[in-house]
Amino acid sequence: MTEKISEQASGFSAQDVERFVSEAEAGYDLISCEWETNPHLNFLHLVPEDLVSAISRRAELDNVSDEEVVRKALENYLRAG
């Protein structure tokens, strides 16, 4: 993904952008911010617990992430298809 820096922000006035910049430069009090649950957090529950354990064991053996184990398993399954 390529990011482009622009002097304009579509849909916002110059005053809006100045206000956003001032707010960001002043800093945010992260302690008092309301936290939102990550919407992707529940995806882990789609995998049965016995598979989660097996995936984690395999990842540890292969010294890779759990995600990499799942990715490789899916690639192998689709290739064999």
PyMOL Python script that loads the backbone (N, CA, C, O; Angstrom):
from pymol import cmd

cmd.read_pdbstr("""\
ATOM      1  N   MET A   1       0.844  -1.167   0.000  1.00  0.00           N
ATOM      2  CA  MET A   1       0.000   0.000   0.000  1.00  0.00           C
ATOM      3  C   MET A   1       0.892   1.233   0.000  1.00  0.00           C
ATOM      4  O   MET A   1       1.825   1.347   0.795  1.00  0.00           O
ATOM      5  N   THR A   2       0.590   2.137  -0.894  1.00  0.00           N
ATOM      6  CA  THR A   2       1.362   3.361  -0.997  1.00  0.00           C
ATOM      7  C   THR A   2       0.569   4.498  -0.391  1.00  0.00           C
ATOM      8  O   THR A   2      -0.586   4.725  -0.752  1.00  0.00           O
ATOM      9  N   GLU A   3       1.184   5.204   0.522  1.00  0.00           N
ATOM     10  CA  GLU A   3       0.520   6.346   1.142  1.00  0.00           C
ATOM     11  C   GLU A   3       0.957   7.615   0.445  1.00  0.00           C
ATOM     12  O   GLU A   3       2.117   7.766   0.064  1.00  0.00           O
ATOM     13  N   LYS A   4       0.010   8.528   0.283  1.00  0.00           N
ATOM     14  CA  LYS A   4       0.296   9.791  -0.372  1.00  0.00           C
ATOM     15  C   LYS A   4       0.049  10.912   0.625  1.00  0.00           C
ATOM     16  O   LYS A   4      -1.000  10.964   1.267  1.00  0.00           O
ATOM     17  N   ILE A   5       1.006  11.794   0.751  1.00  0.00           N
ATOM     18  CA  ILE A   5       0.843  12.958   1.615  1.00  0.00           C
ATOM     19  C   ILE A   5       0.283  14.078   0.758  1.00  0.00           C
ATOM     20  O   ILE A   5       0.805  14.381  -0.314  1.00  0.00           O
ATOM     21  N   SER A   6      -0.772  14.680   1.242  1.00  0.00           N
ATOM     22  CA  SER A   6      -1.456  15.708   0.466  1.00  0.00           C
ATOM     23  C   SER A   6      -1.671  16.945   1.314  1.00  0.00           C
ATOM     24  O   SER A   6      -1.744  16.870   2.540  1.00  0.00           O
ATOM     25  N   GLU A   7      -1.770  18.062   0.660  1.00  0.00           N
ATOM     26  CA  GLU A   7      -2.067  19.318   1.342  1.00  0.00           C
ATOM     27  C   GLU A   7      -3.567  19.475   1.560  1.00  0.00           C
ATOM     28  O   GLU A   7      -3.999  20.366   2.290  1.00  0.00           O
ATOM     29  N   GLN A   8      -4.359  18.616   0.930  1.00  0.00           N
ATOM     30  CA  GLN A   8      -5.810  18.715   1.027  1.00  0.00           C
ATOM     31  C   GLN A   8      -6.380  17.421   1.585  1.00  0.00           C
ATOM     32  O   GLN A   8      -5.811  16.344   1.406  1.00  0.00           O
ATOM     33  N   ALA A   9      -7.506  17.545   2.258  1.00  0.00           N
ATOM     34  CA  ALA A   9      -8.225  16.379   2.762  1.00  0.00           C
ATOM     35  C   ALA A   9      -9.651  16.489   2.253  1.00  0.00           C
ATOM     36  O   ALA A   9     -10.407  17.359   2.686  1.00  0.00           O
ATOM     37  N   SER A  10     -10.013  15.618   1.344  1.00  0.00           N
ATOM     38  CA  SER A  10     -11.328  15.667   0.722  1.00  0.00           C
ATOM     39  C   SER A  10     -12.429  15.600   1.775  1.00  0.00           C
ATOM     40  O   SER A  10     -12.422  14.729   2.644  1.00  0.00           O
ATOM     41  N   GLY A  11     -13.377  16.535   1.684  1.00  0.00           N
ATOM     42  CA  GLY A  11     -14.495  16.541   2.617  1.00  0.00           C
ATOM     43  C   GLY A  11     -14.261  17.359   3.867  1.00  0.00           C
ATOM     44  O   GLY A  11     -15.177  17.522   4.673  1.00  0.00           O
ATOM     45  N   PHE A  12     -13.055  17.880   4.052  1.00  0.00           N
ATOM     46  CA  PHE A  12     -12.741  18.689   5.227  1.00  0.00           C
ATOM     47  C   PHE A  12     -12.285  20.072   4.783  1.00  0.00           C
ATOM     48  O   PHE A  12     -11.570  20.219   3.791  1.00  0.00           O
ATOM     49  N   SER A  13     -12.704  21.062   5.521  1.00  0.00           N
ATOM     50  CA  SER A  13     -12.258  22.425   5.227  1.00  0.00           C
ATOM     51  C   SER A  13     -10.852  22.628   5.781  1.00  0.00           C
ATOM     52  O   SER A  13     -10.369  21.831   6.586  1.00  0.00           O
ATOM     53  N   ALA A  14     -10.210  23.691   5.347  1.00  0.00           N
ATOM     54  CA  ALA A  14      -8.879  24.023   5.865  1.00  0.00           C
ATOM     55  C   ALA A  14      -8.940  24.235   7.370  1.00  0.00           C
ATOM     56  O   ALA A  14      -8.008  23.875   8.089  1.00  0.00           O
ATOM     57  N   GLN A  15     -10.038  24.819   7.850  1.00  0.00           N
ATOM     58  CA  GLN A  15     -10.199  25.039   9.290  1.00  0.00           C
ATOM     59  C   GLN A  15     -10.313  23.701  10.033  1.00  0.00           C
ATOM     60  O   GLN A  15      -9.760  23.540  11.121  1.00  0.00           O
ATOM     61  N   ASP A  16     -11.036  22.744   9.435  1.00  0.00           N
ATOM     62  CA  ASP A  16     -11.144  21.416  10.046  1.00  0.00           C
ATOM     63  C   ASP A  16      -9.761  20.789  10.195  1.00  0.00           C
ATOM     64  O   ASP A  16      -9.415  20.267  11.255  1.00  0.00           O
ATOM     65  N   VAL A  17      -8.984  20.847   9.133  1.00  0.00           N
ATOM     66  CA  VAL A  17      -7.651  20.245   9.145  1.00  0.00           C
ATOM     67  C   VAL A  17      -6.772  20.926  10.181  1.00  0.00           C
ATOM     68  O   VAL A  17      -6.040  20.255  10.907  1.00  0.00           O
ATOM     69  N   GLU A  18      -6.833  22.247  10.258  1.00  0.00           N
ATOM     70  CA  GLU A  18      -6.050  22.980  11.261  1.00  0.00           C
ATOM     71  C   GLU A  18      -6.447  22.553  12.672  1.00  0.00           C
ATOM     72  O   GLU A  18      -5.593  22.399  13.545  1.00  0.00           O
ATOM     73  N   ARG A  19      -7.743  22.364  12.887  1.00  0.00           N
ATOM     74  CA  ARG A  19      -8.233  21.929  14.198  1.00  0.00           C
ATOM     75  C   ARG A  19      -7.717  20.523  14.516  1.00  0.00           C
ATOM     76  O   ARG A  19      -7.290  20.259  15.640  1.00  0.00           O
ATOM     77  N   PHE A  20      -7.757  19.619  13.524  1.00  0.00           N
ATOM     78  CA  PHE A  20      -7.257  18.258  13.726  1.00  0.00           C
ATOM     79  C   PHE A  20      -5.769  18.269  14.067  1.00  0.00           C
ATOM     80  O   PHE A  20      -5.321  17.544  14.955  1.00  0.00           O
ATOM     81  N   VAL A  21      -5.016  19.091  13.360  1.00  0.00           N
ATOM     82  CA  VAL A  21      -3.573  19.182  13.592  1.00  0.00           C
ATOM     83  C   VAL A  21      -3.301  19.714  14.991  1.00  0.00           C
ATOM     84  O   VAL A  21      -2.465  19.170  15.713  1.00  0.00           O
ATOM     85  N   SER A  22      -4.002  20.773  15.375  1.00  0.00           N
ATOM     86  CA  SER A  22      -3.807  21.349  16.715  1.00  0.00           C
ATOM     87  C   SER A  22      -4.128  20.328  17.798  1.00  0.00           C
ATOM     88  O   SER A  22      -3.407  20.206  18.788  1.00  0.00           O
ATOM     89  N   GLU A  23      -5.218  19.598  17.596  1.00  0.00           N
ATOM     90  CA  GLU A  23      -5.624  18.575  18.565  1.00  0.00           C
ATOM     91  C   GLU A  23      -4.549  17.494  18.678  1.00  0.00           C
ATOM     92  O   GLU A  23      -4.185  17.090  19.782  1.00  0.00           O
ATOM     93  N   ALA A  24      -4.046  17.028  17.541  1.00  0.00           N
ATOM     94  CA  ALA A  24      -3.031  15.968  17.551  1.00  0.00           C
ATOM     95  C   ALA A  24      -1.726  16.456  18.169  1.00  0.00           C
ATOM     96  O   ALA A  24      -1.089  15.736  18.937  1.00  0.00           O
ATOM     97  N   GLU A  25      -1.336  17.670  17.834  1.00  0.00           N
ATOM     98  CA  GLU A  25      -0.083  18.201  18.370  1.00  0.00           C
ATOM     99  C   GLU A  25      -0.158  18.446  19.872  1.00  0.00           C
ATOM    100  O   GLU A  25       0.858  18.385  20.564  1.00  0.00           O
ATOM    101  N   ALA A  26      -1.357  18.724  20.379  1.00  0.00           N
ATOM    102  CA  ALA A  26      -1.525  18.931  21.820  1.00  0.00           C
ATOM    103  C   ALA A  26      -1.382  17.614  22.572  1.00  0.00           C
ATOM    104  O   ALA A  26      -1.076  17.605  23.765  1.00  0.00           O
ATOM    105  N   GLY A  27      -1.603  16.509  21.878  1.00  0.00           N
ATOM    106  CA  GLY A  27      -1.487  15.190  22.496  1.00  0.00           C
ATOM    107  C   GLY A  27      -2.818  14.701  23.022  1.00  0.00           C
ATOM    108  O   GLY A  27      -3.755  15.476  23.213  1.00  0.00           O
ATOM    109  N   TYR A  28      -2.885  13.412  23.250  1.00  0.00           N
ATOM    110  CA  TYR A  28      -4.107  12.786  23.732  1.00  0.00           C
ATOM    111  C   TYR A  28      -3.846  12.138  25.085  1.00  0.00           C
ATOM    112  O   TYR A  28      -2.773  11.585  25.325  1.00  0.00           O
ATOM    113  N   ASP A  29      -4.826  12.213  25.952  1.00  0.00           N
ATOM    114  CA  ASP A  29      -4.742  11.551  27.247  1.00  0.00           C
ATOM    115  C   ASP A  29      -5.264  10.128  27.067  1.00  0.00           C
ATOM    116  O   ASP A  29      -6.466   9.887  27.177  1.00  0.00           O
ATOM    117  N   LEU A  30      -4.373   9.198  26.793  1.00  0.00           N
ATOM    118  CA  LEU A  30      -4.780   7.829  26.502  1.00  0.00           C
ATOM    119  C   LEU A  30      -5.354   7.108  27.714  1.00  0.00           C
ATOM    120  O   LEU A  30      -6.079   6.125  27.565  1.00  0.00           O
ATOM    121  N   ILE A  31      -5.040   7.584  28.901  1.00  0.00           N
ATOM    122  CA  ILE A  31      -5.563   6.956  30.114  1.00  0.00           C
ATOM    123  C   ILE A  31      -7.069   7.164  30.221  1.00  0.00           C
ATOM    124  O   ILE A  31      -7.794   6.261  30.638  1.00  0.00           O
ATOM    125  N   SER A  32      -7.538   8.338  29.848  1.00  0.00           N
ATOM    126  CA  SER A  32      -8.963   8.629  30.009  1.00  0.00           C
ATOM    127  C   SER A  32      -9.792   8.280  28.775  1.00  0.00           C
ATOM    128  O   SER A  32     -11.012   8.446  28.788  1.00  0.00           O
ATOM    129  N   CYS A  33      -9.152   7.801  27.711  1.00  0.00           N
ATOM    130  CA  CYS A  33      -9.897   7.424  26.504  1.00  0.00           C
ATOM    131  C   CYS A  33     -10.727   6.175  26.777  1.00  0.00           C
ATOM    132  O   CYS A  33     -10.323   5.295  27.537  1.00  0.00           O
ATOM    133  N   GLU A  34     -11.903   6.114  26.139  1.00  0.00           N
ATOM    134  CA  GLU A  34     -12.700   4.893  26.224  1.00  0.00           C
ATOM    135  C   GLU A  34     -12.093   3.869  25.274  1.00  0.00           C
ATOM    136  O   GLU A  34     -11.771   4.189  24.130  1.00  0.00           O
ATOM    137  N   TRP A  35     -11.940   2.648  25.748  1.00  0.00           N
ATOM    138  CA  TRP A  35     -11.364   1.595  24.929  1.00  0.00           C
ATOM    139  C   TRP A  35     -12.459   0.842  24.221  1.00  0.00           C
ATOM    140  O   TRP A  35     -13.535   0.620  24.778  1.00  0.00           O
ATOM    141  N   GLU A  36     -12.189   0.449  22.999  1.00  0.00           N
ATOM    142  CA  GLU A  36     -13.126  -0.353  22.226  1.00  0.00           C
ATOM    143  C   GLU A  36     -12.503  -1.717  21.992  1.00  0.00           C
ATOM    144  O   GLU A  36     -11.296  -1.833  21.782  1.00  0.00           O
ATOM    145  N   THR A  37     -13.321  -2.729  22.031  1.00  0.00           N
ATOM    146  CA  THR A  37     -12.848  -4.079  21.772  1.00  0.00           C
ATOM    147  C   THR A  37     -12.457  -4.201  20.307  1.00  0.00           C
ATOM    148  O   THR A  37     -13.142  -3.677  19.428  1.00  0.00           O
ATOM    149  N   ASN A  38     -11.373  -4.883  20.052  1.00  0.00           N
ATOM    150  CA  ASN A  38     -10.938  -5.132  18.683  1.00  0.00           C
ATOM    151  C   ASN A  38     -12.001  -5.983  17.996  1.00  0.00           C
ATOM    152  O   ASN A  38     -12.312  -7.071  18.481  1.00  0.00           O
ATOM    153  N   PRO A  39     -12.571  -5.517  16.872  1.00  0.00           N
ATOM    154  CA  PRO A  39     -13.630  -6.281  16.213  1.00  0.00           C
ATOM    155  C   PRO A  39     -13.147  -7.616  15.666  1.00  0.00           C
ATOM    156  O   PRO A  39     -13.959  -8.499  15.391  1.00  0.00           O
ATOM    157  N   HIS A  40     -11.850  -7.775  15.507  1.00  0.00           N
ATOM    158  CA  HIS A  40     -11.300  -9.016  14.978  1.00  0.00           C
ATOM    159  C   HIS A  40     -10.967 -10.023  16.076  1.00  0.00           C
ATOM    160  O   HIS A  40     -10.587 -11.157  15.781  1.00  0.00           O
ATOM    161  N   LEU A  41     -11.104  -9.630  17.308  1.00  0.00           N
ATOM    162  CA  LEU A  41     -10.733 -10.479  18.428  1.00  0.00           C
ATOM    163  C   LEU A  41     -11.531 -11.780  18.452  1.00  0.00           C
ATOM    164  O   LEU A  41     -10.992 -12.820  18.830  1.00  0.00           O
ATOM    165  N   ASN A  42     -12.782 -11.744  18.063  1.00  0.00           N
ATOM    166  CA  ASN A  42     -13.640 -12.927  18.131  1.00  0.00           C
ATOM    167  C   ASN A  42     -13.338 -13.956  17.059  1.00  0.00           C
ATOM    168  O   ASN A  42     -13.849 -15.073  17.137  1.00  0.00           O
ATOM    169  N   PHE A  43     -12.527 -13.626  16.056  1.00  0.00           N
ATOM    170  CA  PHE A  43     -12.215 -14.593  15.023  1.00  0.00           C
ATOM    171  C   PHE A  43     -11.520 -15.821  15.593  1.00  0.00           C
ATOM    172  O   PHE A  43     -11.672 -16.918  15.056  1.00  0.00           O
ATOM    173  N   LEU A  44     -10.771 -15.658  16.654  1.00  0.00           N
ATOM    174  CA  LEU A  44     -10.077 -16.779  17.261  1.00  0.00           C
ATOM    175  C   LEU A  44     -11.060 -17.846  17.728  1.00  0.00           C
ATOM    176  O   LEU A  44     -10.723 -19.029  17.763  1.00  0.00           O
ATOM    177  N   HIS A  45     -12.263 -17.437  18.083  1.00  0.00           N
ATOM    178  CA  HIS A  45     -13.263 -18.378  18.571  1.00  0.00           C
ATOM    179  C   HIS A  45     -13.825 -19.257  17.459  1.00  0.00           C
ATOM    180  O   HIS A  45     -14.563 -20.200  17.746  1.00  0.00           O
ATOM    181  N   LEU A  46     -13.500 -18.976  16.205  1.00  0.00           N
ATOM    182  CA  LEU A  46     -13.971 -19.793  15.100  1.00  0.00           C
ATOM    183  C   LEU A  46     -13.160 -21.075  14.955  1.00  0.00           C
ATOM    184  O   LEU A  46     -13.559 -21.983  14.225  1.00  0.00           O
ATOM    185  N   VAL A  47     -12.043 -21.153  15.636  1.00  0.00           N
ATOM    186  CA  VAL A  47     -11.184 -22.328  15.569  1.00  0.00           C
ATOM    187  C   VAL A  47     -11.414 -23.164  16.821  1.00  0.00           C
ATOM    188  O   VAL A  47     -11.285 -22.653  17.933  1.00  0.00           O
ATOM    189  N   PRO A  48     -11.758 -24.459  16.655  1.00  0.00           N
ATOM    190  CA  PRO A  48     -11.961 -25.311  17.831  1.00  0.00           C
ATOM    191  C   PRO A  48     -10.714 -25.346  18.716  1.00  0.00           C
ATOM    192  O   PRO A  48      -9.588 -25.276  18.225  1.00  0.00           O
ATOM    193  N   GLU A  49     -10.932 -25.455  20.011  1.00  0.00           N
ATOM    194  CA  GLU A  49      -9.841 -25.380  20.986  1.00  0.00           C
ATOM    195  C   GLU A  49      -8.755 -26.421  20.736  1.00  0.00           C
ATOM    196  O   GLU A  49      -7.573 -26.126  20.907  1.00  0.00           O
ATOM    197  N   ASP A  50      -9.138 -27.645  20.330  1.00  0.00           N
ATOM    198  CA  ASP A  50      -8.115 -28.667  20.083  1.00  0.00           C
ATOM    199  C   ASP A  50      -7.225 -28.284  18.901  1.00  0.00           C
ATOM    200  O   ASP A  50      -6.037 -28.607  18.889  1.00  0.00           O
ATOM    201  N   LEU A  51      -7.794 -27.597  17.908  1.00  0.00           N
ATOM    202  CA  LEU A  51      -6.978 -27.146  16.781  1.00  0.00           C
ATOM    203  C   LEU A  51      -6.091 -25.971  17.168  1.00  0.00           C
ATOM    204  O   LEU A  51      -4.961 -25.857  16.694  1.00  0.00           O
ATOM    205  N   VAL A  52      -6.605 -25.097  18.031  1.00  0.00           N
ATOM    206  CA  VAL A  52      -5.795 -23.970  18.495  1.00  0.00           C
ATOM    207  C   VAL A  52      -4.543 -24.499  19.181  1.00  0.00           C
ATOM    208  O   VAL A  52      -3.443 -24.000  18.944  1.00  0.00           O
ATOM    209  N   SER A  53      -4.706 -25.499  20.024  1.00  0.00           N
ATOM    210  CA  SER A  53      -3.559 -26.086  20.728  1.00  0.00           C
ATOM    211  C   SER A  53      -2.591 -26.744  19.754  1.00  0.00           C
ATOM    212  O   SER A  53      -1.377 -26.584  19.878  1.00  0.00           O
ATOM    213  N   ALA A  54      -3.123 -27.483  18.785  1.00  0.00           N
ATOM    214  CA  ALA A  54      -2.270 -28.156  17.803  1.00  0.00           C
ATOM    215  C   ALA A  54      -1.525 -27.142  16.940  1.00  0.00           C
ATOM    216  O   ALA A  54      -0.349 -27.330  16.629  1.00  0.00           O
ATOM    217  N   ILE A  55      -2.206 -26.075  16.559  1.00  0.00           N
ATOM    218  CA  ILE A  55      -1.574 -25.021  15.760  1.00  0.00           C
ATOM    219  C   ILE A  55      -0.435 -24.383  16.545  1.00  0.00           C
ATOM    220  O   ILE A  55       0.653 -24.164  16.011  1.00  0.00           O
ATOM    221  N   SER A  56      -0.690 -24.088  17.808  1.00  0.00           N
ATOM    222  CA  SER A  56       0.343 -23.463  18.644  1.00  0.00           C
ATOM    223  C   SER A  56       1.546 -24.377  18.829  1.00  0.00           C
ATOM    224  O   SER A  56       2.689 -23.920  18.793  1.00  0.00           O
ATOM    225  N   ARG A  57       1.290 -25.676  19.028  1.00  0.00           N
ATOM    226  CA  ARG A  57       2.402 -26.627  19.180  1.00  0.00           C
ATOM    227  C   ARG A  57       3.243 -26.685  17.903  1.00  0.00           C
ATOM    228  O   ARG A  57       4.473 -26.676  17.953  1.00  0.00           O
ATOM    229  N   ARG A  58       2.556 -26.745  16.758  1.00  0.00           N
ATOM    230  CA  ARG A  58       3.279 -26.817  15.481  1.00  0.00           C
ATOM    231  C   ARG A  58       4.073 -25.533  15.230  1.00  0.00           C
ATOM    232  O   ARG A  58       5.204 -25.581  14.746  1.00  0.00           O
ATOM    233  N   ALA A  59       3.480 -24.402  15.557  1.00  0.00           N
ATOM    234  CA  ALA A  59       4.165 -23.118  15.377  1.00  0.00           C
ATOM    235  C   ALA A  59       5.436 -23.074  16.215  1.00  0.00           C
ATOM    236  O   ALA A  59       6.474 -22.588  15.767  1.00  0.00           O
ATOM    237  N   GLU A  60       5.341 -23.586  17.432  1.00  0.00           N
ATOM    238  CA  GLU A  60       6.510 -23.600  18.312  1.00  0.00           C
ATOM    239  C   GLU A  60       7.595 -24.525  17.757  1.00  0.00           C
ATOM    240  O   GLU A  60       8.778 -24.186  17.782  1.00  0.00           O
ATOM    241  N   LEU A  61       7.185 -25.693  17.256  1.00  0.00           N
ATOM    242  CA  LEU A  61       8.152 -26.630  16.668  1.00  0.00           C
ATOM    243  C   LEU A  61       8.846 -26.041  15.442  1.00  0.00           C
ATOM    244  O   LEU A  61      10.050 -26.216  15.255  1.00  0.00           O
ATOM    245  N   ASP A  62       8.070 -25.340  14.607  1.00  0.00           N
ATOM    246  CA  ASP A  62       8.607 -24.777  13.364  1.00  0.00           C
ATOM    247  C   ASP A  62       9.208 -23.389  13.558  1.00  0.00           C
ATOM    248  O   ASP A  62       9.773 -22.811  12.629  1.00  0.00           O
ATOM    249  N   ASN A  63       9.080 -22.859  14.781  1.00  0.00           N
ATOM    250  CA  ASN A  63       9.585 -21.520  15.086  1.00  0.00           C
ATOM    251  C   ASN A  63       8.977 -20.459  14.164  1.00  0.00           C
ATOM    252  O   ASN A  63       9.678 -19.597  13.635  1.00  0.00           O
ATOM    253  N   VAL A  64       7.646 -20.547  13.986  1.00  0.00           N
ATOM    254  CA  VAL A  64       6.904 -19.573  13.185  1.00  0.00           C
ATOM    255  C   VAL A  64       5.673 -19.150  13.981  1.00  0.00           C
ATOM    256  O   VAL A  64       5.407 -19.692  15.054  1.00  0.00           O
ATOM    257  N   SER A  65       4.929 -18.191  13.459  1.00  0.00           N
ATOM    258  CA  SER A  65       3.713 -17.741  14.135  1.00  0.00           C
ATOM    259  C   SER A  65       2.573 -18.723  13.887  1.00  0.00           C
ATOM    260  O   SER A  65       2.613 -19.517  12.947  1.00  0.00           O
ATOM    261  N   ASP A  66       1.565 -18.657  14.741  1.00  0.00           N
ATOM    262  CA  ASP A  66       0.363 -19.470  14.544  1.00  0.00           C
ATOM    263  C   ASP A  66      -0.254 -19.173  13.180  1.00  0.00           C
ATOM    264  O   ASP A  66      -0.716 -20.079  12.486  1.00  0.00           O
ATOM    265  N   GLU A  67      -0.256 -17.902  12.806  1.00  0.00           N
ATOM    266  CA  GLU A  67      -0.840 -17.495  11.532  1.00  0.00           C
ATOM    267  C   GLU A  67      -0.126 -18.163  10.360  1.00  0.00           C
ATOM    268  O   GLU A  67      -0.758 -18.553   9.378  1.00  0.00           O
ATOM    269  N   GLU A  68       1.185 -18.291  10.470  1.00  0.00           N
ATOM    270  CA  GLU A  68       1.961 -18.921   9.395  1.00  0.00           C
ATOM    271  C   GLU A  68       1.614 -20.402   9.277  1.00  0.00           C
ATOM    272  O   GLU A  68       1.553 -20.928   8.166  1.00  0.00           O
ATOM    273  N   VAL A  69       1.390 -21.077  10.387  1.00  0.00           N
ATOM    274  CA  VAL A  69       0.990 -22.489  10.359  1.00  0.00           C
ATOM    275  C   VAL A  69      -0.346 -22.632   9.641  1.00  0.00           C
ATOM    276  O   VAL A  69      -0.503 -23.505   8.788  1.00  0.00           O
ATOM    277  N   VAL A  70      -1.306 -21.782   9.979  1.00  0.00           N
ATOM    278  CA  VAL A  70      -2.628 -21.838   9.345  1.00  0.00           C
ATOM    279  C   VAL A  70      -2.503 -21.533   7.856  1.00  0.00           C
ATOM    280  O   VAL A  70      -3.103 -22.217   7.026  1.00  0.00           O
ATOM    281  N   ARG A  71      -1.730 -20.517   7.522  1.00  0.00           N
ATOM    282  CA  ARG A  71      -1.545 -20.138   6.114  1.00  0.00           C
ATOM    283  C   ARG A  71      -0.961 -21.297   5.310  1.00  0.00           C
ATOM    284  O   ARG A  71      -1.445 -21.610   4.222  1.00  0.00           O
ATOM    285  N   LYS A  72       0.084 -21.936   5.850  1.00  0.00           N
ATOM    286  CA  LYS A  72       0.708 -23.058   5.142  1.00  0.00           C
ATOM    287  C   LYS A  72      -0.265 -24.226   5.001  1.00  0.00           C
ATOM    288  O   LYS A  72      -0.317 -24.871   3.954  1.00  0.00           O
ATOM    289  N   ALA A  73      -1.034 -24.496   6.052  1.00  0.00           N
ATOM    290  CA  ALA A  73      -1.999 -25.595   6.001  1.00  0.00           C
ATOM    291  C   ALA A  73      -3.055 -25.340   4.928  1.00  0.00           C
ATOM    292  O   ALA A  73      -3.409 -26.248   4.177  1.00  0.00           O
ATOM    293  N   LEU A  74      -3.552 -24.125   4.855  1.00  0.00           N
ATOM    294  CA  LEU A  74      -4.548 -23.787   3.837  1.00  0.00           C
ATOM    295  C   LEU A  74      -3.959 -23.861   2.436  1.00  0.00           C
ATOM    296  O   LEU A  74      -4.603 -24.363   1.515  1.00  0.00           O
ATOM    297  N   GLU A  75      -2.742 -23.364   2.273  1.00  0.00           N
ATOM    298  CA  GLU A  75      -2.092 -23.435   0.963  1.00  0.00           C
ATOM    299  C   GLU A  75      -1.932 -24.883   0.521  1.00  0.00           C
ATOM    300  O   GLU A  75      -2.219 -25.216  -0.629  1.00  0.00           O
ATOM    301  N   ASN A  76      -1.477 -25.745   1.423  1.00  0.00           N
ATOM    302  CA  ASN A  76      -1.306 -27.165   1.093  1.00  0.00           C
ATOM    303  C   ASN A  76      -2.641 -27.821   0.763  1.00  0.00           C
ATOM    304  O   ASN A  76      -2.725 -28.612  -0.176  1.00  0.00           O
ATOM    305  N   TYR A  77      -3.668 -27.505   1.513  1.00  0.00           N
ATOM    306  CA  TYR A  77      -4.997 -28.071   1.278  1.00  0.00           C
ATOM    307  C   TYR A  77      -5.520 -27.643  -0.089  1.00  0.00           C
ATOM    308  O   TYR A  77      -6.022 -28.471  -0.850  1.00  0.00           O
ATOM    309  N   LEU A  78      -5.407 -26.368  -0.401  1.00  0.00           N
ATOM    310  CA  LEU A  78      -5.917 -25.858  -1.673  1.00  0.00           C
ATOM    311  C   LEU A  78      -5.108 -26.384  -2.858  1.00  0.00           C
ATOM    312  O   LEU A  78      -5.660 -26.629  -3.931  1.00  0.00           O
ATOM    313  N   ARG A  79      -3.817 -26.554  -2.664  1.00  0.00           N
ATOM    314  CA  ARG A  79      -2.967 -27.090  -3.727  1.00  0.00           C
ATOM    315  C   ARG A  79      -3.331 -28.553  -4.017  1.00  0.00           C
ATOM    316  O   ARG A  79      -3.302 -28.984  -5.170  1.00  0.00           O
ATOM    317  N   ALA A  80      -3.670 -29.308  -2.976  1.00  0.00           N
ATOM    318  CA  ALA A  80      -3.993 -30.727  -3.130  1.00  0.00           C
ATOM    319  C   ALA A  80      -5.372 -30.929  -3.753  1.00  0.00           C
ATOM    320  O   ALA A  80      -5.666 -31.983  -4.316  1.00  0.00           O
ATOM    321  N   GLY A  81      -6.220 -29.890  -3.641  1.00  0.00           N
ATOM    322  CA  GLY A  81      -7.614 -29.936  -4.027  1.00  0.00           C
ATOM    323  C   GLY A  81      -7.925 -30.412  -5.373  1.00  0.00           C
ATOM    324  O   GLY A  81      -9.094 -30.472  -5.752  1.00  0.00           O
TER     325      GLY A  81
END
""", "prot")
cmd.dss("prot")
cmd.show_as("cartoon", "prot")
cmd.util.cbc("prot")
cmd.orient("prot")
